Amino acid sequence: MECPVKKGNSEPDPPQGECPVKHKYKSPVQYNVYGEVIDPKNMMPPANQSPWPGQKEALPVERVHSTIPKGGTDETWKYPSEQMFYNALMRKGKGGDVSEADMRMVVAIHNGMNEKSWREVMMWERMHKGFISILTRMLIVQIMREPDAASIPREA
């Protein structure tokens, strides 16, 4: 198959599956809003299961599979362990009033809300077939760009 991007020169087409556009200025490393290197496949930093410096109690490192499909695979997403969640809060500077004992309930609420939200998305998609893919992609991009932004704007 011929490459759809015409180069105007005699360069051969790139191997199948590779982008034909030369990205001169794109960094091979991607970062999140906290300046951490992230994996472009899931937009997350590497999983950190180590205890946070100064942590008083050990936390479970087991992860639970969600029911949410991981696009392009037969797998589902995994929820963070209690240790990963605690580390994320501390890393983001949001763990000042959190204790290790809170993590079991915090992670359960997080996972439960994600599952309920996924069921709502699936119901909405069934009701609005065709229109959904554009809106869902827009929402996901917005969440990824502004992880601290409120879902509903606050009134002044």
C-alpha positions as CSV (number, residue, x, y, z in Angstrom):
1,M,0.0,0.0,0.0
2,E,1.3,3.4,-0.9
3,C,1.9,6.0,1.8
4,P,-0.9,8.6,1.9
5,V,1.6,11.4,2.8
6,K,3.3,12.6,-0.4
7,K,6.9,13.6,0.3
8,G,7.7,15.1,-3.1
9,N,11.0,13.3,-3.2
10,S,12.3,9.8,-3.8
11,E,12.2,8.6,-0.2
12,P,10.7,5.1,0.1
13,D,7.5,4.7,2.1
14,P,8.0,4.0,5.8
15,P,7.5,0.4,7.0
16,Q,3.8,-0.5,7.5
17,G,2.5,0.8,10.8
18,E,5.0,3.6,11.2
19,C,4.1,7.3,10.9
20,P,5.4,8.8,7.7
21,V,5.7,12.3,9.2
22,K,9.1,13.2,10.6
23,H,8.7,14.7,14.1
24,K,11.8,16.7,14.4
25,Y,10.9,18.4,17.7
26,K,8.9,15.7,19.5
27,S,10.6,14.5,22.6
28,P,10.8,10.7,22.8
29,V,10.0,11.1,26.5
30,Q,6.6,12.2,27.7
31,Y,5.9,13.9,31.1
32,N,2.8,14.4,33.2
33,V,1.8,17.7,34.8
34,Y,4.0,16.8,37.8
35,G,7.1,16.5,35.7
36,E,7.3,12.7,36.0
37,V,8.2,10.5,33.0
38,I,5.0,8.7,31.9
39,D,4.3,5.6,29.8
40,P,2.6,6.9,26.6
41,K,0.5,3.6,26.4
42,N,-1.4,4.5,29.6
43,M,-0.3,8.1,30.3
44,M,0.8,7.0,33.8
45,P,4.2,7.0,35.7
46,P,5.6,3.6,36.4
47,A,3.8,1.8,39.2
48,N,5.4,2.6,42.6
49,Q,4.7,-0.1,45.1
50,S,7.5,0.9,47.5
51,P,6.6,2.5,50.9
52,W,6.6,6.3,50.9
53,P,9.5,7.8,52.9
54,G,8.4,8.2,56.5
55,Q,5.4,5.9,56.0
56,K,4.4,4.3,59.3
57,E,2.4,1.2,58.3
58,A,2.8,-1.2,55.4
59,L,0.0,-1.1,52.9
60,P,-1.2,-3.9,50.6
61,V,0.3,-3.9,47.1
62,E,-2.3,-6.2,45.4
63,R,-4.2,-4.7,42.5
64,V,-7.8,-5.5,41.5
65,H,-9.0,-5.9,37.9
66,S,-11.8,-3.5,36.8
67,T,-14.6,-4.4,34.4
68,I,-13.4,-1.5,32.2
69,P,-11.9,-2.8,28.9
70,K,-8.4,-1.7,28.0
71,G,-8.8,-0.5,24.4
72,G,-7.2,-2.6,21.7
73,T,-6.7,-5.6,24.0
74,D,-8.7,-8.4,25.7
75,E,-7.7,-7.1,29.1
76,T,-9.3,-4.8,31.6
77,W,-7.7,-1.9,33.5
78,K,-6.2,-2.6,36.9
79,Y,-7.0,-0.4,39.9
80,P,-4.1,0.9,41.9
81,S,-3.1,-0.9,45.1
82,E,-3.5,0.9,48.4
83,Q,0.2,1.5,48.4
84,M,0.1,3.0,44.9
85,F,-2.9,5.3,45.8
86,Y,-1.1,6.5,49.0
87,N,2.1,7.2,47.0
88,A,0.1,9.1,44.4
89,L,-1.5,11.3,47.1
90,M,1.8,12.0,48.7
91,R,3.6,12.6,45.4
92,K,0.9,15.2,44.4
93,G,1.1,16.9,47.8
94,K,-2.5,15.9,48.6
95,G,-1.8,13.5,51.4
96,G,-1.2,15.8,54.3
97,D,-4.3,14.7,56.2
98,V,-4.4,11.1,55.1
99,S,-3.2,8.1,57.1
100,E,-2.3,4.7,55.9
101,A,-5.5,3.4,57.7
102,D,-7.6,5.5,55.4
103,M,-6.4,3.8,52.2
104,R,-8.6,0.7,52.3
105,M,-11.8,2.8,52.3
106,V,-10.4,5.4,49.9
107,V,-9.4,2.8,47.3
108,A,-12.8,1.0,47.7
109,I,-14.6,4.3,47.1
110,H,-12.3,5.1,44.1
111,N,-12.9,1.7,42.5
112,G,-16.6,1.7,43.2
113,M,-17.1,5.2,41.7
114,N,-15.1,4.1,38.6
115,E,-17.3,1.0,38.1
116,K,-20.5,3.0,38.6
117,S,-19.2,5.7,36.2
118,W,-18.3,3.0,33.6
119,R,-21.9,1.6,33.8
120,E,-23.3,5.1,33.3
121,V,-21.0,5.6,30.2
122,M,-22.2,2.3,28.7
123,M,-25.8,3.2,29.3
124,W,-25.3,6.7,27.8
125,E,-23.5,5.2,24.8
126,R,-26.4,2.8,24.2
127,M,-28.8,5.7,24.2
128,H,-26.7,7.9,21.9
129,K,-25.0,5.6,19.4
130,G,-22.8,7.4,16.8
131,F,-22.6,10.7,18.7
132,I,-20.7,9.2,21.7
133,S,-17.3,8.5,20.3
134,I,-16.6,12.2,19.7
135,L,-17.8,13.3,23.1
136,T,-16.1,10.5,25.0
137,R,-12.8,11.3,23.4
138,M,-13.2,15.0,24.1
139,L,-13.9,14.2,27.8
140,I,-10.9,11.9,28.1
141,V,-8.6,14.5,26.6
142,Q,-9.9,17.2,28.9
143,I,-9.4,15.0,32.0
144,M,-5.9,14.1,30.9
145,R,-4.9,17.7,30.3
146,E,-6.4,19.1,33.5
147,P,-6.3,16.4,36.2
148,D,-7.0,18.9,39.0
149,A,-9.8,20.8,37.3
150,A,-13.3,20.5,38.8
151,S,-15.8,18.6,36.7
152,I,-18.5,21.2,37.3
153,P,-17.2,24.8,37.4
154,R,-17.6,26.4,40.8
155,E,-19.6,29.6,41.1
156,A,-17.7,32.6,42.3
